[in-house]
Amino acid sequence: MDKTTLAHLCELSKLDFTEEQQDAVIAQMDDIIALMDQIKEYDVTYDDTQDHNEIPYQALREDVAQPSYDTARLQQNTQPRDDCYVVPKMME
């Protein structure tokens, strides 16, 4: 990872690092990327014939309807638009 990529990520996430912090974050990200490269070497394909995690039907809990949050209260701080929530854009 280089400083240009880190600067772009900082802009997207609204972070501000000093030069020392940038160097530390770049080193940490390089370590994470190296670890991900090591993980890619392992065979992690899913084999459903080896899956023995079946849940017996009798072990399931009974589905009971419960009251939810009050929609009017949840929408107090939102801009009303056809019964949905308007969330500001966070990513490019």
Residue, then its C-alpha position, 0 to 999 in steps of 0.5 A: m500500500d502506498k501513501t496515495t492509496l492511504a490518502h484516498l482511503c482517509e478521504l473516504s473515511k474522514l480520517d486524518f493521520t500524522e506522518e508517523q501514523q500514516d507510516a504505521v497504518i501502511a505497515q499494518m495494512d501491508d501485514i494484513i495484505a500479506l496475511m490475506d495472500q497466505i490465506k489464498e494458498y489454502d483450499v477453502t472450498y466448501d464440501d457439503t458432503q462433509d457438513h454434519n451441522e444439521i439442526p433437527y426440526q424439533a430443536l427449533r424454537e417456536d416463532v412468536a410475533q413480538p412488537s417491533y420499534d415504533t416507525a414514527r419514532l424511528q423516522q423523526n430524524t429522517q427526511p420523509r420520502d414514501d415511507c423509506y429512510v433517506v441515508p446520506k451517501m457514504m461511499e463512492 
